[in-house]
Amino acid sequence: MAFFTPHHEVLAARVLRPGRAVPAAVAWVVQVTGFALLTALFAQITIRLPFTPVPITGQTFAVLLSGAALGMWAGGASQVLYLLLGTFLPFYAGGASGTEVLFGGSGGYLFGFVIAAALVGRLAERRHDRRVPTAVTAFLTGSLIVYFFGVIGLMATYDWGLPEAVEKGVAPFLLGDTIKAYAAGLLVPAAWRLTNRDA
């Protein structure tokens, strides 16, 4: 049962305290599933660009929130579940699905979601999500992780060099992802304050 109980309190554990009627394992599954579905929902906010195969989506925002709210293990698990569900349900960007998406040009970003959520979750367990400056830093770091894996995926799929992969797979998204990171960095500390405790 220790697997389902974070060593450090995270936001979901504060807001959604499982009682005797709801075992910790059940609460964990519900939270992981909920954030996987939230990521799928935000994936439908999609803007296609003519010069890159990678669309602008709202996914990164949901990924960052999943890590911050759930912690390392549950946050990472929520994104693993999202990836698995997307192989047979229209959960990827713009309603796409299938292993061809997972292992296609955008696949690196999808795998990066897992690592980013886990990293942000670990930082949240270390209380980096309690104050705006450290929360924003954590979320920007998570975005960089997504870019790192995304660039690797683009280079492998399209045989691009690093400059072209960065030009088409990072540069168009910097402004939007910075805004998402700052939005999440404002939202999560505010949610902590609403609990009326600063543990």
C-alpha positions as semicolon CSV with decimal commas, in nm:
position;residue;x (nm);y (nm);z (nm)
1;M;0,000;0,000;0,000
2;A;0,300;0,232;0,042
3;F;0,318;0,265;-0,337
4;F;-0,014;0,448;-0,332
5;T;0,089;0,683;-0,053
6;P;0,335;0,964;-0,145
7;H;0,630;1,008;0,088
8;H;0,568;1,384;0,068
9;E;0,225;1,540;0,056
10;V;0,111;1,658;-0,285
11;L;-0,190;1,864;-0,383
12;A;-0,419;1,574;-0,469
13;A;-0,350;1,414;-0,132
14;R;-0,448;1,739;0,038
15;V;-0,761;1,809;-0,163
16;L;-0,886;1,452;-0,211
17;R;-0,811;1,276;0,114
18;P;-0,915;0,910;0,086
19;G;-1,114;0,804;0,389
20;R;-1,195;0,461;0,518
21;A;-1,474;0,429;0,263
22;V;-1,228;0,494;-0,024
23;P;-0,906;0,292;0,001
24;A;-0,587;0,470;-0,098
25;A;-0,537;0,236;-0,394
26;V;-0,881;0,321;-0,532
27;A;-0,820;0,694;-0,491
28;W;-0,483;0,654;-0,667
29;V;-0,642;0,480;-0,966
30;V;-0,917;0,741;-0,991
31;Q;-0,666;1,028;-0,980
32;V;-0,434;0,869;-1,235
33;T;-0,726;0,796;-1,469
34;G;-0,868;1,143;-1,422
35;F;-0,546;1,317;-1,524
36;A;-0,499;1,081;-1,820
37;L;-0,846;1,186;-1,939
38;L;-0,765;1,552;-1,871
39;T;-0,459;1,521;-2,095
40;A;-0,675;1,362;-2,364
41;L;-0,922;1,650;-2,336
42;F;-0,651;1,916;-2,367
43;A;-0,506;1,727;-2,664
44;Q;-0,817;1,821;-2,858
45;I;-0,718;2,188;-2,837
46;T;-0,511;2,168;-3,154
47;I;-0,369;2,420;-3,398
48;R;-0,191;2,283;-3,706
49;L;0,105;2,474;-3,845
50;P;0,202;2,445;-4,213
51;F;0,578;2,426;-4,156
52;T;0,596;2,154;-3,891
53;P;0,430;1,814;-3,837
54;V;0,390;1,894;-3,467
55;P;0,068;2,076;-3,375
56;I;0,019;2,328;-3,099
57;T;-0,196;2,165;-2,829
58;G;-0,300;2,215;-2,470
59;Q;-0,147;1,884;-2,362
60;T;0,161;2,025;-2,192
61;F;-0,055;2,219;-1,947
62;A;-0,232;1,900;-1,840
63;V;0,098;1,713;-1,818
64;L;0,247;1,976;-1,586
65;L;-0,063;1,976;-1,368
66;S;-0,066;1,597;-1,345
67;G;0,285;1,592;-1,203
68;A;0,227;1,880;-0,965
69;A;-0,104;1,747;-0,836
70;L;-0,021;1,377;-0,814
71;G;0,351;1,352;-0,744
72;M;0,619;1,153;-0,921
73;W;0,472;0,803;-0,941
74;A;0,107;0,887;-0,996
75;G;0,188;1,178;-1,227
76;G;0,409;0,961;-1,444
77;A;0,154;0,680;-1,434
78;S;-0,121;0,915;-1,555
79;Q;0,080;0,986;-1,868
80;V;0,168;0,621;-1,925
81;L;-0,205;0,550;-1,911
82;Y;-0,271;0,836;-2,152
83;L;-0,022;0,692;-2,401
84;L;-0,177;0,346;-2,371
85;L;-0,533;0,471;-2,411
86;G;-0,434;0,672;-2,717
87;T;-0,322;0,361;-2,900
88;F;-0,687;0,256;-2,944
89;L;-0,896;0,561;-2,852
90;P;-0,899;0,905;-3,024
91;F;-0,705;1,065;-2,738
92;Y;-0,399;1,203;-2,914
93;A;-0,382;1,553;-3,063
94;G;-0,681;1,634;-3,279
95;G;-0,852;1,302;-3,211
96;A;-0,574;1,087;-3,354
97;S;-0,498;0,740;-3,222
98;G;-0,285;0,437;-3,289
99;T;0,070;0,317;-3,250
100;E;0,165;0,498;-3,570
101;V;0,113;0,825;-3,378
102;L;0,296;0,700;-3,071
103;F;0,597;0,597;-3,278
104;G;0,564;0,871;-3,539
105;G;0,700;1,222;-3,560
106;S;0,524;1,344;-3,247
107;G;0,596;1,030;-3,049
108;G;0,900;1,174;-2,878
109;Y;0,686;1,443;-2,718
110;L;0,439;1,182;-2,596
111;F;0,711;0,977;-2,428
112;G;0,851;1,299;-2,290
113;F;0,517;1,360;-2,116
114;V;0,585;1,064;-1,887
115;I;0,929;1,184;-1,781
116;A;0,816;1,546;-1,749
117;A;0,520;1,458;-1,529
118;A;0,737;1,238;-1,309
119;L;1,003;1,508;-1,275
120;V;0,752;1,783;-1,196
121;G;0,589;1,543;-0,952
122;R;0,918;1,482;-0,777
123;L;0,978;1,855;-0,750
124;A;0,625;1,897;-0,614
125;E;0,700;1,634;-0,349
126;R;0,995;1,855;-0,253
127;R;0,756;2,152;-0,215
128;H;0,859;2,334;-0,532
129;D;0,492;2,382;-0,617
130;R;0,411;2,591;-0,309
131;R;0,556;2,924;-0,432
132;V;0,517;3,086;-0,773
133;P;0,890;3,126;-0,859
134;T;0,981;2,767;-0,781
135;A;0,660;2,633;-0,936
136;V;0,722;2,819;-1,262
137;T;1,082;2,694;-1,266
138;A;0,962;2,336;-1,216
139;F;0,707;2,366;-1,495
140;L;0,956;2,524;-1,737
141;T;1,193;2,238;-1,660
142;G;0,916;1,992;-1,740
143;S;0,858;2,166;-2,072
144;L;1,228;2,137;-2,155
145;I;1,209;1,763;-2,091
146;V;0,922;1,736;-2,339
147;Y;1,124;1,931;-2,596
148;F;1,428;1,711;-2,543
149;F;1,240;1,391;-2,620
150;G;1,042;1,560;-2,895
151;V;1,355;1,671;-3,077
152;I;1,502;1,321;-3,054
153;G;1,181;1,178;-3,203
154;L;1,180;1,429;-3,488
155;M;1,543;1,364;-3,572
156;A;1,486;0,989;-3,574
157;T;1,165;1,003;-3,779
158;Y;1,250;1,263;-4,039
159;D;1,628;1,229;-4,050
160;W;1,661;1,595;-3,956
161;G;1,970;1,748;-3,806
162;L;1,955;1,914;-3,466
163;P;1,911;2,272;-3,598
164;E;1,613;2,177;-3,816
165;A;1,453;1,972;-3,538
166;V;1,485;2,264;-3,296
167;E;1,358;2,511;-3,556
168;K;1,047;2,305;-3,632
169;G;0,995;2,121;-3,305
170;V;1,084;2,374;-3,036
171;A;1,092;2,733;-3,160
172;P;0,723;2,755;-3,265
173;F;0,608;2,640;-2,921
174;L;0,831;2,838;-2,685
175;L;0,593;3,128;-2,627
176;G;0,285;2,914;-2,577
177;D;0,457;2,667;-2,346
178;T;0,606;2,951;-2,143
179;I;0,256;3,091;-2,097
180;K;0,131;2,744;-1,993
181;A;0,416;2,708;-1,743
182;Y;0,343;3,047;-1,590
183;A;-0,032;2,973;-1,581
184;A;0,031;2,645;-1,401
185;G;0,285;2,819;-1,179
186;L;0,018;3,062;-1,067
187;L;-0,263;2,807;-1,041
188;V;-0,098;2,540;-0,827
189;P;0,036;2,767;-0,547
190;A;-0,305;2,937;-0,542
191;A;-0,468;2,596;-0,498
192;W;-0,237;2,528;-0,205
193;R;-0,338;2,858;-0,044
194;L;-0,704;2,765;-0,084
195;T;-0,647;2,463;0,138
196;N;-0,584;2,714;0,420
197;R;-0,264;2,536;0,512
198;D;0,093;2,579;0,395
199;A;0,232;2,242;0,496
